[in-house]
Amino acid sequence: MDRRLHNRALADLDVEVLRFRKQDQFVSGRLEDISESGLCLILPCELVRDELVRLEAADCTLFGHVVYCTWQRNAFRTGVEIERVLLGNTDLAELLRKTLQDTMPWATLSTS
């Protein structure tokens, strides 16, 4: 039985995570999916619940906080609730904008 609250849009996109709490440390990972409640990232290290982060994907910047982080197979599956999105001007940014509008209609989307 699937216990997910919201449908997910699958993604496979490189992402850089800026950890404000860890002296502006960057962590490279993958964006796995997008849902109304946020993003799922696959990362090589554990992030702390409620940790504030900035995500860089394509030419877009997303701000949010960690809602969960669990070890799964060989990486950390990390959920991030998004607060604000700054969109770039590439075709990939446009695709991300459409996906975010469909899955997170409440999110603040701005163009850079």
Secondary structure, DSSP 8 states (H G I E B T S, - for coil): ----SS-EEEEEEEEEEEETTTTSEEEEEEEEEEETTEEEEEESS---TT-EEEEEETTEEEEEEEEEEEEETTEEEEEEEEEEEEE-SSHHHHHHHHHHHHH-TTSEEEE-
